[in-house]
């Protein structure tokens, strides 16, 4: 059995916050043959910058 760590839960929250939904995160990700969705750090940072409110 695999349990989520605090680090993985925090990363999941960061991904969801950056993209606004899991659907948008999956659309931006690359899906591997075994069904795993992969995002690289640049995609996450770009999404996070585009969702920040203007100051």
LUMSEKE-236511 format. One record per atom (N, C-alpha, C): residue number from 1; x, y, z; atom name. Coordinates in nm, 4 decimals. Example, Ala and Ser with C-alpha at 12.3 -4.5 7.8 and 13.67 -1.06 7.14 Angstrom:
<node><seq>1</seq><x>1.3190</x><y>-0.5690</y><z>0.7800</z><atom>N</atom></node>
<node><seq>1</seq><x>1.2300</x><y>-0.4500</y><z>0.7800</z><atom>CA</atom></node>
<node><seq>1</seq><x>1.3200</x><y>-0.3300</y><z>0.7800</z><atom>C</atom></node>
<node><seq>2</seq><x>1.2850</x><y>-0.2250</y><z>0.7080</z><atom>N</atom></node>
<node><seq>2</seq><x>1.3670</x><y>-0.1060</y><z>0.7140</z><atom>CA</atom></node>
<node><seq>2</seq><x>1.2900</x><y>0.0030</y><z>0.7870</z><atom>C</atom></node>
// end
This chain:
<node><seq>1</seq><x>0.0839</x><y>-0.1165</y><z>0.0000</z><atom>N</atom></node>
<node><seq>1</seq><x>0.0000</x><y>0.0000</y><z>0.0000</z><atom>CA</atom></node>
<node><seq>1</seq><x>0.0895</x><y>0.1242</y><z>0.0000</z><atom>C</atom></node>
<node><seq>2</seq><x>0.0518</x><y>0.2234</y><z>-0.0797</z><atom>N</atom></node>
<node><seq>2</seq><x>0.1277</x><y>0.3473</y><z>-0.0867</z><atom>CA</atom></node>
<node><seq>2</seq><x>0.0466</x><y>0.4584</y><z>-0.0220</z><atom>C</atom></node>
<node><seq>3</seq><x>0.1084</x><y>0.5295</y><z>0.0682</z><atom>N</atom></node>
<node><seq>3</seq><x>0.0417</x><y>0.6401</y><z>0.1362</z><atom>CA</atom></node>
<node><seq>3</seq><x>0.0969</x><y>0.7717</y><z>0.0858</z><atom>C</atom></node>
<node><seq>4</seq><x>0.0125</x><y>0.8726</y><z>0.0840</z><atom>N</atom></node>
<node><seq>4</seq><x>0.0586</x><y>1.0053</y><z>0.0459</z><atom>CA</atom></node>
<node><seq>4</seq><x>0.1378</x><y>1.0666</y><z>0.1604</z><atom>C</atom></node>
<node><seq>5</seq><x>0.2475</x><y>1.1290</y><z>0.1253</z><atom>N</atom></node>
<node><seq>5</seq><x>0.3281</x><y>1.1989</y><z>0.2238</z><atom>CA</atom></node>
<node><seq>5</seq><x>0.2820</x><y>1.3435</y><z>0.2309</z><atom>C</atom></node>
<node><seq>6</seq><x>0.3248</x><y>1.4134</y><z>0.3320</z><atom>N</atom></node>
<node><seq>6</seq><x>0.2935</x><y>1.5559</y><z>0.3431</z><atom>CA</atom></node>
<node><seq>6</seq><x>0.3442</x><y>1.6302</y><z>0.2205</z><atom>C</atom></node>
<node><seq>7</seq><x>0.4613</x><y>1.5898</y><z>0.1715</z><atom>N</atom></node>
<node><seq>7</seq><x>0.5198</x><y>1.6542</y><z>0.0535</z><atom>CA</atom></node>
<node><seq>7</seq><x>0.4319</x><y>1.6334</y><z>-0.0707</z><atom>C</atom></node>
<node><seq>8</seq><x>0.3818</x><y>1.5117</y><z>-0.0912</z><atom>N</atom></node>
<node><seq>8</seq><x>0.3000</x><y>1.4852</y><z>-0.2099</z><atom>CA</atom></node>
<node><seq>8</seq><x>0.1642</x><y>1.5542</y><z>-0.1996</z><atom>C</atom></node>
<node><seq>9</seq><x>0.1090</x><y>1.5614</y><z>-0.0811</z><atom>N</atom></node>
<node><seq>9</seq><x>-0.0187</x><y>1.6321</y><z>-0.0632</z><atom>CA</atom></node>
<node><seq>9</seq><x>-0.0004</x><y>1.7815</y><z>-0.0892</z><atom>C</atom></node>
<node><seq>10</seq><x>0.1079</x><y>1.8385</y><z>-0.0395</z><atom>N</atom></node>
<node><seq>10</seq><x>0.1361</x><y>1.9805</y><z>-0.0645</z><atom>CA</atom></node>
<node><seq>10</seq><x>0.1557</x><y>2.0077</y><z>-0.2133</z><atom>C</atom></node>
<node><seq>11</seq><x>0.2262</x><y>1.9178</y><z>-0.2822</z><atom>N</atom></node>
<node><seq>11</seq><x>0.2471</x><y>1.9343</y><z>-0.4259</z><atom>CA</atom></node>
<node><seq>11</seq><x>0.1144</x><y>1.9259</y><z>-0.5008</z><atom>C</atom></node>
<node><seq>12</seq><x>0.0291</x><y>1.8326</y><z>-0.4621</z><atom>N</atom></node>
<node><seq>12</seq><x>-0.1028</x><y>1.8222</y><z>-0.5244</z><atom>CA</atom></node>
<node><seq>12</seq><x>-0.1829</x><y>1.9494</y><z>-0.5074</z><atom>C</atom></node>
<node><seq>13</seq><x>-0.1789</x><y>2.0066</y><z>-0.3891</z><atom>N</atom></node>
<node><seq>13</seq><x>-0.2500</x><y>2.1335</y><z>-0.3648</z><atom>CA</atom></node>
<node><seq>13</seq><x>-0.1921</x><y>2.2455</y><z>-0.4497</z><atom>C</atom></node>
<node><seq>14</seq><x>-0.0593</x><y>2.2462</y><z>-0.4635</z><atom>N</atom></node>
<node><seq>14</seq><x>0.0068</x><y>2.3480</y><z>-0.5453</z><atom>CA</atom></node>
<node><seq>14</seq><x>-0.0345</x><y>2.3346</y><z>-0.6925</z><atom>C</atom></node>
<node><seq>15</seq><x>-0.0391</x><y>2.2133</y><z>-0.7426</z><atom>N</atom></node>
<node><seq>15</seq><x>-0.0804</x><y>2.1890</y><z>-0.8819</z><atom>CA</atom></node>
<node><seq>15</seq><x>-0.2257</x><y>2.2333</y><z>-0.9019</z><atom>C</atom></node>
<node><seq>16</seq><x>-0.3139</x><y>2.1942</y><z>-0.8119</z><atom>N</atom></node>
<node><seq>16</seq><x>-0.4556</x><y>2.2297</y><z>-0.8250</z><atom>CA</atom></node>
<node><seq>16</seq><x>-0.4745</x><y>2.3805</y><z>-0.8186</z><atom>C</atom></node>
<node><seq>17</seq><x>-0.4036</x><y>2.4466</y><z>-0.7271</z><atom>N</atom></node>
<node><seq>17</seq><x>-0.4143</x><y>2.5923</y><z>-0.7145</z><atom>CA</atom></node>
<node><seq>17</seq><x>-0.3615</x><y>2.6614</y><z>-0.8401</z><atom>C</atom></node>
<node><seq>18</seq><x>-0.2517</x><y>2.6116</y><z>-0.8956</z><atom>N</atom></node>
<node><seq>18</seq><x>-0.1905</x><y>2.6745</y><z>-1.0136</z><atom>CA</atom></node>
<node><seq>18</seq><x>-0.2795</x><y>2.6624</y><z>-1.1370</z><atom>C</atom></node>
<node><seq>19</seq><x>-0.3424</x><y>2.5467</y><z>-1.1556</z><atom>N</atom></node>
<node><seq>19</seq><x>-0.4219</x><y>2.5240</y><z>-1.2761</z><atom>CA</atom></node>
<node><seq>19</seq><x>-0.5695</x><y>2.5550</y><z>-1.2564</z><atom>C</atom></node>
<node><seq>20</seq><x>-0.6148</x><y>2.5581</y><z>-1.1319</z><atom>N</atom></node>
<node><seq>20</seq><x>-0.7546</x><y>2.5900</y><z>-1.1049</z><atom>CA</atom></node>
<node><seq>20</seq><x>-0.8459</x><y>2.4690</y><z>-1.1033</z><atom>C</atom></node>
<node><seq>21</seq><x>-0.8032</x><y>2.3597</y><z>-1.1631</z><atom>N</atom></node>
<node><seq>21</seq><x>-0.8819</x><y>2.2357</y><z>-1.1618</z><atom>CA</atom></node>
<node><seq>21</seq><x>-0.7908</x><y>2.1203</y><z>-1.2026</z><atom>C</atom></node>
<node><seq>22</seq><x>-0.8333</x><y>1.9995</y><z>-1.1640</z><atom>N</atom></node>
<node><seq>22</seq><x>-0.7563</x><y>1.8822</y><z>-1.2042</z><atom>CA</atom></node>
<node><seq>22</seq><x>-0.7683</x><y>1.8590</y><z>-1.3541</z><atom>C</atom></node>
<node><seq>23</seq><x>-0.8821</x><y>1.8952</y><z>-1.4123</z><atom>N</atom></node>
<node><seq>23</seq><x>-0.9013</x><y>1.8776</y><z>-1.5565</z><atom>CA</atom></node>
<node><seq>23</seq><x>-0.7989</x><y>1.9602</y><z>-1.6353</z><atom>C</atom></node>
<node><seq>24</seq><x>-0.7801</x><y>2.0856</y><z>-1.5957</z><atom>N</atom></node>
<node><seq>24</seq><x>-0.6833</x><y>2.1715</y><z>-1.6649</z><atom>CA</atom></node>
<node><seq>24</seq><x>-0.5405</x><y>2.1220</y><z>-1.6441</z><atom>C</atom></node>
<node><seq>25</seq><x>-0.5121</x><y>2.0697</y><z>-1.5260</z><atom>N</atom></node>
<node><seq>25</seq><x>-0.3788</x><y>2.0149</y><z>-1.4999</z><atom>CA</atom></node>
<node><seq>25</seq><x>-0.3534</x><y>1.8934</y><z>-1.5886</z><atom>C</atom></node>
<node><seq>26</seq><x>-0.4527</x><y>1.8059</y><z>-1.6018</z><atom>N</atom></node>
<node><seq>26</seq><x>-0.4371</x><y>1.6875</y><z>-1.6883</z><atom>CA</atom></node>
<node><seq>26</seq><x>-0.4216</x><y>1.7281</y><z>-1.8344</z><atom>C</atom></node>
<node><seq>27</seq><x>-0.4948</x><y>1.8311</y><z>-1.8774</z><atom>N</atom></node>
<node><seq>27</seq><x>-0.4839</x><y>1.8763</y><z>-2.0163</z><atom>CA</atom></node>
<node><seq>27</seq><x>-0.3448</x><y>1.9306</y><z>-2.0465</z><atom>C</atom></node>
<node><seq>28</seq><x>-0.2804</x><y>1.9910</y><z>-1.9486</z><atom>N</atom></node>
<node><seq>28</seq><x>-0.1460</x><y>2.0461</y><z>-1.9678</z><atom>CA</atom></node>
<node><seq>28</seq><x>-0.0378</x><y>1.9394</y><z>-1.9556</z><atom>C</atom></node>
<node><seq>29</seq><x>-0.0707</x><y>1.8287</y><z>-1.8948</z><atom>N</atom></node>
<node><seq>29</seq><x>0.0274</x><y>1.7236</y><z>-1.8668</z><atom>CA</atom></node>
<node><seq>29</seq><x>0.0453</x><y>1.6305</y><z>-1.9857</z><atom>C</atom></node>
<node><seq>30</seq><x>0.1507</x><y>1.5523</y><z>-1.9768</z><atom>N</atom></node>
<node><seq>30</seq><x>0.1770</x><y>1.4446</y><z>-2.0712</z><atom>CA</atom></node>
<node><seq>30</seq><x>0.1342</x><y>1.3144</y><z>-2.0046</z><atom>C</atom></node>
<node><seq>31</seq><x>0.0555</x><y>1.2338</y><z>-2.0742</z><atom>N</atom></node>
<node><seq>31</seq><x>0.0103</x><y>1.1064</y><z>-2.0186</z><atom>CA</atom></node>
<node><seq>31</seq><x>0.1015</x><y>0.9953</y><z>-2.0687</z><atom>C</atom></node>
<node><seq>32</seq><x>0.1546</x><y>0.9177</y><z>-1.9755</z><atom>N</atom></node>
<node><seq>32</seq><x>0.2426</x><y>0.8071</y><z>-2.0120</z><atom>CA</atom></node>
<node><seq>32</seq><x>0.1590</x><y>0.6838</y><z>-2.0475</z><atom>C</atom></node>
<node><seq>33</seq><x>0.2251</x><y>0.5818</y><z>-2.0995</z><atom>N</atom></node>
<node><seq>33</seq><x>0.1554</x><y>0.4587</y><z>-2.1398</z><atom>CA</atom></node>
<node><seq>33</seq><x>0.0867</x><y>0.3880</y><z>-2.0243</z><atom>C</atom></node>
<node><seq>34</seq><x>0.1378</x><y>0.4075</y><z>-1.9033</z><atom>N</atom></node>
<node><seq>34</seq><x>0.0763</x><y>0.3422</y><z>-1.7875</z><atom>CA</atom></node>
<node><seq>34</seq><x>-0.0276</x><y>0.4292</y><z>-1.7173</z><atom>C</atom></node>
<node><seq>35</seq><x>-0.0682</x><y>0.5391</y><z>-1.7825</z><atom>N</atom></node>
<node><seq>35</seq><x>-0.1768</x><y>0.6218</y><z>-1.7301</z><atom>CA</atom></node>
<node><seq>35</seq><x>-0.1356</x><y>0.7282</y><z>-1.6309</z><atom>C</atom></node>
<node><seq>36</seq><x>-0.0068</x><y>0.7504</y><z>-1.6160</z><atom>N</atom></node>
<node><seq>36</seq><x>0.0428</x><y>0.8518</y><z>-1.5234</z><atom>CA</atom></node>
<node><seq>36</seq><x>0.0512</x><y>0.9850</y><z>-1.5970</z><atom>C</atom></node>
<node><seq>37</seq><x>0.0028</x><y>1.0903</y><z>-1.5327</z><atom>N</atom></node>
<node><seq>37</seq><x>0.0127</x><y>1.2242</y><z>-1.5892</z><atom>CA</atom></node>
<node><seq>37</seq><x>0.1381</x><y>1.2903</y><z>-1.5348</z><atom>C</atom></node>
<node><seq>38</seq><x>0.2170</x><y>1.3510</y><z>-1.6235</z><atom>N</atom></node>
<node><seq>38</seq><x>0.3415</x><y>1.4154</y><z>-1.5824</z><atom>CA</atom></node>
<node><seq>38</seq><x>0.3418</x><y>1.5622</y><z>-1.6226</z><atom>C</atom></node>
<node><seq>39</seq><x>0.3754</x><y>1.6453</y><z>-1.5268</z><atom>N</atom></node>
<node><seq>39</seq><x>0.3965</x><y>1.7880</y><z>-1.5494</z><atom>CA</atom></node>
<node><seq>39</seq><x>0.5406</x><y>1.8185</y><z>-1.5152</z><atom>C</atom></node>
<node><seq>40</seq><x>0.6037</x><y>1.9037</y><z>-1.5940</z><atom>N</atom></node>
<node><seq>40</seq><x>0.7363</x><y>1.9454</y><z>-1.5530</z><atom>CA</atom></node>
<node><seq>40</seq><x>0.7249</x><y>2.0753</y><z>-1.4733</z><atom>C</atom></node>
<node><seq>41</seq><x>0.8298</x><y>2.1094</y><z>-1.4049</z><atom>N</atom></node>
<node><seq>41</seq><x>0.8279</x><y>2.2251</y><z>-1.3156</z><atom>CA</atom></node>
<node><seq>41</seq><x>0.7964</x><y>2.3541</y><z>-1.3910</z><atom>C</atom></node>
<node><seq>42</seq><x>0.8450</x><y>2.3672</y><z>-1.5151</z><atom>N</atom></node>
<node><seq>42</seq><x>0.8181</x><y>2.4877</y><z>-1.5936</z><atom>CA</atom></node>
<node><seq>42</seq><x>0.6687</x><y>2.5047</y><z>-1.6202</z><atom>C</atom></node>
<node><seq>43</seq><x>0.5984</x><y>2.3948</y><z>-1.6488</z><atom>N</atom></node>
<node><seq>43</seq><x>0.4540</x><y>2.4027</y><z>-1.6714</z><atom>CA</atom></node>
<node><seq>43</seq><x>0.3824</x><y>2.4503</y><z>-1.5462</z><atom>C</atom></node>
<node><seq>44</seq><x>0.4240</x><y>2.4007</y><z>-1.4327</z><atom>N</atom></node>
<node><seq>44</seq><x>0.3631</x><y>2.4397</y><z>-1.3065</z><atom>CA</atom></node>
<node><seq>44</seq><x>0.3889</x><y>2.5873</y><z>-1.2773</z><atom>C</atom></node>
<node><seq>45</seq><x>0.5126</x><y>2.6325</y><z>-1.2966</z><atom>N</atom></node>
<node><seq>45</seq><x>0.5449</x><y>2.7721</y><z>-1.2708</z><atom>CA</atom></node>
<node><seq>45</seq><x>0.4710</x><y>2.8659</y><z>-1.3656</z><atom>C</atom></node>
<node><seq>46</seq><x>0.4600</x><y>2.8275</y><z>-1.4924</z><atom>N</atom></node>
<node><seq>46</seq><x>0.3872</x><y>2.9093</y><z>-1.5901</z><atom>CA</atom></node>
<node><seq>46</seq><x>0.2402</x><y>2.9206</y><z>-1.5522</z><atom>C</atom></node>
<node><seq>47</seq><x>0.1801</x><y>2.8095</y><z>-1.5132</z><atom>N</atom></node>
<node><seq>47</seq><x>0.0399</x><y>2.8110</y><z>-1.4722</z><atom>CA</atom></node>
<node><seq>47</seq><x>0.0207</x><y>2.8950</y><z>-1.3472</z><atom>C</atom></node>
<node><seq>48</seq><x>0.1119</x><y>2.8836</y><z>-1.2529</z><atom>N</atom></node>
<node><seq>48</seq><x>0.1007</x><y>2.9601</y><z>-1.1279</z><atom>CA</atom></node>
<node><seq>48</seq><x>0.1102</x><y>3.1098</y><z>-1.1552</z><atom>C</atom></node>
<node><seq>49</seq><x>0.1986</x><y>3.1500</y><z>-1.2458</z><atom>N</atom></node>
<node><seq>49</seq><x>0.2120</x><y>3.2922</y><z>-1.2788</z><atom>CA</atom></node>
<node><seq>49</seq><x>0.0873</x><y>3.3459</y><z>-1.3478</z><atom>C</atom></node>
<node><seq>50</seq><x>0.0248</x><y>3.2637</y><z>-1.4315</z><atom>N</atom></node>
<node><seq>50</seq><x>-0.0913</x><y>3.3109</y><z>-1.5059</z><atom>CA</atom></node>
<node><seq>50</seq><x>-0.2168</x><y>3.3177</y><z>-1.4197</z><atom>C</atom></node>
<node><seq>51</seq><x>-0.2172</x><y>3.2531</y><z>-1.3033</z><atom>N</atom></node>
<node><seq>51</seq><x>-0.3358</x><y>3.2575</y><z>-1.2166</z><atom>CA</atom></node>
<node><seq>51</seq><x>-0.3216</x><y>3.3542</y><z>-1.1011</z><atom>C</atom></node>
<node><seq>52</seq><x>-0.2053</x><y>3.4190</y><z>-1.0883</z><atom>N</atom></node>
<node><seq>52</seq><x>-0.1855</x><y>3.5176</y><z>-0.9815</z><atom>CA</atom></node>
<node><seq>52</seq><x>-0.2683</x><y>3.6417</y><z>-1.0113</z><atom>C</atom></node>
<node><seq>53</seq><x>-0.3367</x><y>3.6947</y><z>-0.9109</z><atom>N</atom></node>
<node><seq>53</seq><x>-0.4117</x><y>3.8185</y><z>-0.9322</z><atom>CA</atom></node>
<node><seq>53</seq><x>-0.3173</x><y>3.9356</y><z>-0.9557</z><atom>C</atom></node>
<node><seq>54</seq><x>-0.3585</x><y>4.0253</y><z>-1.0374</z><atom>N</atom></node>
<node><seq>54</seq><x>-0.2784</x><y>4.1448</y><z>-1.0657</z><atom>CA</atom></node>
<node><seq>54</seq><x>-0.2764</x><y>4.2356</y><z>-0.9426</z><atom>C</atom></node>
<node><seq>55</seq><x>-0.1605</x><y>4.2941</y><z>-0.9160</z><atom>N</atom></node>
<node><seq>55</seq><x>-0.1488</x><y>4.3839</y><z>-0.8010</z><atom>CA</atom></node>
<node><seq>55</seq><x>-0.1580</x><y>4.5271</y><z>-0.8442</z><atom>C</atom></node>
// end
